[in-house]
Amino acid sequence: SKEETIAHLKKKRRYNINRQLARILESPDSCVQLFRTPAEIDNFIARVVPVQEETYQNKIVETLANSAAVRELLRSGSQSDDVLCFTLEIGGQIAAFQIGRFAQSTYELCQMGFDRQFESMSPGMSLLYASFDELALRGAKTLDFGPGDAQYKSVLATEVENEHSIVAFGSGVFARLDSMVHSVTRS
């Protein structure tokens, strides 16, 4: 649940999290929505793509907005009930979204994003906190934030796994040359 997930945080931080979320959800036409069935996922995609097109992730990784393959993976995952997507609406507009999937009792957070016009309200974090209760009801014991070192991960994480880079080279002449250049520049 949300309370269990944030229990390790300082009392003032927990209070601020709960107060911020309550203030957002008290606003007219504001709510958290869950999308999981194929029809709901199609609705989610249609509503989230305009927001995601403006996120920084859209420029660096495959997203719903720029990849038909990602949209199809989301649809197929929803057929097996592995995918759970959430939106936070503020004033009837999508302020934040979250895409994740279940693998046994772990919810793997795949993508998050928010509309910058709501940035001062921390909609992405608010949505993440709001999703904890639903995830707990569905049996999530672990939340996997995925790779990277975003600030929210260090605040919420209770365990950390180090990431490692692996560089692989082919066996051709140019690949060997790349390998030599790489080893010299990394020394």
Secondary structure, DSSP 8 states (H G I E B T S, - for coil): -HHHHTTTS-HHHHHHHHHHHHHHHHSTT-EEEEE-SHHHHHHHHHHHHHHHTTSSHHHHS--TTT-HHHHHHHHHHHHTT-EEEEEEEETTEEEEEEEEEEETTEEEEEEEEE-GGGGGG-HHHHHHHHHHHHHHHTT--EEE--SS--HHHHHH-S------------SSHHHHHHHHHHHHHH-
